[in-house]
Amino acid sequence: MKYILLILLVCATSFIGYTFSKKYRIRAKFFQSLLYLCQKFDIEINFSRERLKKIFENLDEKNKSNLKGIDKNFISFIDKEVSLEKENLFKGIPFLKEDEKDLIYTFFKSLGRSDVDSQSKEIKNFQSRFDAIVTQTNAENKKYGSLTMKLGIIAGLLLVVIFI
């Protein structure tokens, strides 16, 4: 009975470590999908002159799920269901830092507000900024994501040693 409880303790601390590491993975995937969205905007706006709503609707399911609902929140603004406020745009997205929210909000606020050439330049500017964030979040995920997993396992093993 004692050994079963110790195994459950290690499993519980490992799960806690996994939960903390999940934040870093989600952020990295979110910004990769946001970068993909910028690239798609640049191509679609320059060549096919497609509408913003149509571009969002044509995103593949993997990128839609990685965007964690920010695409749906922006589409609801396009459909005039809600205003474009930070609270509305980032509803259900708790893992972003405040400066990242400001940058993303500025990006979405600027979409569709100027002519094609100016819009393309703005998108490329945001694309380079998002690319830097993707590099940063991938490094954080690699460094801290695996670190929190390992710390969870080590904490569980340490507690097992203490209880034995």
Order of alpha helices (4+ residues) and beta strands (2+ residues): alpha-alpha-alpha-alpha-alpha-alpha-alpha-alpha
